[in-house]
Amino acid sequence: MIDIGQDIKVDVSEFKGKWYVEIRKWYQTESGEWGRTQKGINMTLESWNVLMSKLDEVTDLIKEKVEK
């Protein structure tokens, strides 16, 4: 699992023969253990690959909307 900050973690897992990329918000209990929240997304590897192939377009969209 990869921690990308602000309690968001990325993981890869298999379910019923399909692989998924999960990006999810986590919380820490009073005892220090981590638990997953419902806030997040599971993407098939196919969807992940499409997103990665469009990363330049996403970056351009961010520049267009945020860096006016």
Disulfide bonds with the S-S distance in Angstrom:
none
